[in-house]
Amino acid sequence: MTSRGIEISVGLFMLAGCLALAMLAFRVSGLTLESSGRQYTLYASFENASGLAVRSRVSLAGVLVGRVTAIELDPVDLRARATLAIDADVDYLTVDTIAAIKTAGILGEKYISLSVGGEPDLLEDGDAIEDTQSTMVLEDLIGRFLTSAGSGRD
């Protein structure tokens, strides 16, 4: 093989490696090229949204049904208000749906898990999920444990 042929093959190999790395980074980030189609907006307020980020997933029974599009502080009740973009084909969320911030694994990313209730009335575009459960902060949990363990000694 000539020197020119080796240079071309090494260049193609490097190009393929860079494309594979870019594709891997794109998949890991959760971004997609295709538009997600029609969606509707729901809101959920949490006492503590620590670790939750814009573009975090919203899942129902472990299936991706939407994304978090914004997180802001509500100036009235001083709670974190998350804006959720839910896929339009998920049109069966009831008014007593529960939104809980959960962690994927022990120290993984935060996401919102939805649990559908039993009410006959359904949530519509622009409605708020009333029943929410905030994230568990590991530092607070450790602090409570140490405080309760320390108070038992005299």
C-alpha positions, 0 to 999 in steps of 0.5 A: 500500500502506498503512503497516500493510501495509508494516509487516506485510510487513517483519515477515514478511520479517524473520521469514523471514530469522531462520528462514533464519539459524536453519536455516543455523546448525542445519545447519552445527552438525551437529545434527538434530531427528530421533533417530538411531535405534538405536546401539551404543557403541565405544571408541577410545584415542588418544595425542593427540586434539587438536582432536577434539570431542564431536559430531564425526562418525565416518565410514566411506569418507566416509559418516557412520556415527556421532558422538563422544559423549564424550572423557575421559582414561583414568587407567590408560594416560593416553591420550584415550579417545573414546566413539563412538556407531555407527549400528546398521545399521553392523554389519560393523566387524571387530576389526581396524578402524582408527580415525584422527583426520583433518582435513576440509580443511587447517584444518577440523574433526577427525573420526574415520575408520574403515577396516574390516579383513579379520578375520571377527570383528566388533566388538560393543557396548562393544568397543574399537578397538585400532588407532588413529592420533592427530591430526597437530598442525601445531605439532609438525610445524613444530617437527620440521622446524625442528629437523631443518633447524637441526641440519644447519648447523655 
